[in-house]
Amino acid sequence: MAENSDIYLKIALDENKVPETIFWTAKDGGVLEEPAKAVMLSLWDARSKDTLRIDLWTKDMELDDMKRFFHQTLLSMADSYDRATDETEMAEDLRDFARYFAERQKLG
């Protein structure tokens, strides 16, 4: 029998369906109802050969934090791409872009 590992997101919305709070749980990782200000979730649909996405952030997420979130996500994508494809040169190009992004956004 296969083992399951569940990850839950709980998003409270205001009257305009804008996220006010985001909490996530991953019991296997010891995470129980931890708050978050943003989430980016990408899923691969093999039938349509397309990426399905959910991008959410709370209305009180600071702009500078959003910029850092994107920068760190770009770096994480480069690491994941490197591990998944073993195409280190292309992953390094993505890391170079992430460094350029940080420089242009003055993330220091």
Buried (B, 14 or more C-beta within 10 A) or exposed (E): EEEEEEEEEEBEEEEEEEBEBBBBBEEEEEEEEEEBBBBBEEEEEEEEEEEEEEEBBBEEBEEEEBBBBBBEEBBEBBEEBBEEEEEEEEBEEBBEEBBEBBEEBEBE
